[in-house]
Amino acid sequence: MLLGRILGWLLMAVALLALGGDGLRWLETGMVQFISLGDFWARLDPPTWTLLQKIGSDYLPPILWDPGLATILRWPAVVVLGVFGLVLLLIFRRRAAKRRQRFGALS
């Protein structure tokens, strides 16, 4: 469960990086324009972005690729990464009962 929390925090950190880039673009141009997840991924790691496009178009069913994943890749990166990170953090959060059990034995 620790791995899920770590992945959630990493996604939240990358979402903050995307938000920082969007903020810098807003300061430079004066226009608020969020970068899409696909564009963010293409800038972050071009080889894996190319591989994802190849796999998506060649091996996935068209209904899963074009209206499904391609739509998510057009959404703002900060929203997608932040929501996925938050969901992972909520799923893998520490449970209150375990904490009470742990600290109750100490007192």
Secondary structure, DSSP 8 states (H G I E B T S, - for coil): -HHHHHHHHHHHHHHHHHHHHHHHHHHHHSS----BHHHHHHHH-HHHHHHHHHHHHHTS-HHIIIIIIHHHHHSBHHHHHHHHHHHHHHHT---HHHHHHHHHHH-
